[in-house]
């Protein structure tokens, strides 16, 4: 069995309170990416999990500093939604693979109210089955 290794990052977005945002980033062990561009009236940020965060490279899902590890699950999108400006849409992407056995990719887009939409690369099988009028099980998967 191989390990899953991934990469993750967000788009650029603005936050309500930069100090609170930076404190949250530090608490979750994330990194702020240097913006390529900024708006004259808004400072823009993007985030990524550092490669040393875990052996996976994906978004953290557990707070290892929590005293009760049975209830230590975290939801990065829900937490970040509370910090972003009301007019912003944040997109968190994550891709990875377990050698070439499984290639995965997910994305979630959300706003400050927590309303979200999700997308997974594995959804292509259902879409293709509908589009080409074939059973979903009739399409071979990109895995072994």
Secondary structure, DSSP 8 states (H G I E B T S, - for coil): ----EEEEEE--B-BS-HHHHHHHHHHTTEEEE--S--BTTB--BEEEE-GGG-SS-S---B-TT-S-GGG-B--HHHHHHTTB-TT--EEEEEEEEETTTEEEEEEEEE-TT--EEEEEGGGHHHHHHHHHT--GGGS--SB-
